[in-house]
Amino acid sequence: MSAYHDDLETRPPEVREADLFARLPKLLAAAMQAPAYAERLAGIDPAAITDRKALARLPVLRKADLPVLQKANLPFGGLVPATPGSFGRLFTSPGPIFEPEGTATDAWGVARGLRAAGLRPGDIVLNTLSYHLTPGGFILDSGARALGCAVIPAGPGNTEQQLEVIAAYRPSAYVGTPDFLKILIEAADARGGDISCITRAVVSGAAFPPSLQAWVKERGIDAYQLYATADLGLIAYETSARDGMVLNENLIVEIVRPGTGDPVPVGEVGEVVVTNLDPHHPQIRLAVGDLTAVLPGMSACGRTNTRIKGWMGRADQTAKIKGMFVRPEQVAEIAKRHAEIAKLRLVVGRADETDTMTLKAEIYAEPAGLVDAVSSTLQQVTKLKGAVEILPLGALPNDGKVIADERPVG
């Protein structure tokens, strides 16, 4: 049996790119049937959006803005052309954010990631993500059942009953958060339970640091990570190569500088922005608020899609300084007003019981008066005074931070 889910995973990258952008105009036309997208994309000719450069000119929709948009126009903020009754399930996530599930067998596209983790037809899967109102449990459930696995809808918590179920059904795989996997293993140790049947795990929804990865591996469990969101389903997944995460098919993923919609070069850390290709529930340049970077080259596992480093932090770096909120979008606006600036970082500190700001600027050139000009712009945009420090190209860390809050805690 092939290790790949389908032939899409190994097609030449240029074929994948051509296919995605050939389908994009139809997707945009479908999105514009929804009133909010019709307004956001007013004046756009869908037929002209056929490459990444054209796509990058479209506005970014920030996930952080969805609660306000949806509250003003329930349930989906006017961003979904289809009626709620046309979907299979309807969920809510903290925010609140209201999310529909499509009617396809694997509506969230998760089967591909589970297969890469080694799950196969006939496996029994213990699913410990919640099935109540939020989509997490159903996201993994649908992918596992699409592969032909049997699923135990355990949900989180109640470890004693979970151990009883494991003893009865002997599942070969665990899916859920890495935190709860650790709790389950420790509960089995404390009660003398045997969970050695679980030899694989697929984890998502929380950080999986190297220390915990090593601990789980020592317990005889081969664990893989999925990068998924309640809005989009599976975005990227870990493979046997253990070298970054491979992007899912049928998505156009961009990595942009936080606070902007501008794609960054390969290797530079930026915010994840996703366009899906589902005309039933189109999402155009949805900025999910996570940081990552593209890895050069292809995966050693043979899959040819782009690889990313995985989750590298949050892109929403808004800071409250002297009682005023300063946002990444404002830092981006400062850069736009000065062509000499290549990259900015606003460092927030504390001195003499007062907040301080230092705008560190990598520049291409330094004409006379640049520091004063940038200082003036900083004050105009943020309504706050701060210092400006000029730096050579490449001096700032490659970590995606636009606002670095270095004030002491406590």
Buried (B, 14 or more C-beta within 10 A) or exposed (E): EEEBBEEBBBBEEEEBBEBBBEBBBBBBBBBBEBEBBBEBBEEBEBEEBBEEEBBBEBEBBBBBEBBEBBEEEEBBBBBBBBEEEEBEEBBBBEBBBBBBBBEEEBBBBBBBBBBBBBBBEEBBBBBBBBBEEBBBBBBBBBBBBBBEBEBBBBBBEEBEEBBEBBEEBBBBBBBBBBBBBBBBBEBBEEEEBEBEBBBBBBBBBBEBEEEBBEBBEEBEBBBBBBBBBBBBBBBBBBBBBEBBBBBBBBBBBBBBBBBBBBBBEEEBBBBBBBBBBBBBBBBBBBBBBBBBBBBEEBBEBEBBBBBBBBBBBEBBBBBEBBEEEBBBBBBBBBBEBBEBBBBBBBBBBEEEEEBBBBBBBBBEEEEEEBBEBBBBBBEEBBEBEBEBBBBEEEBBEEEBBBBBBEEEEE
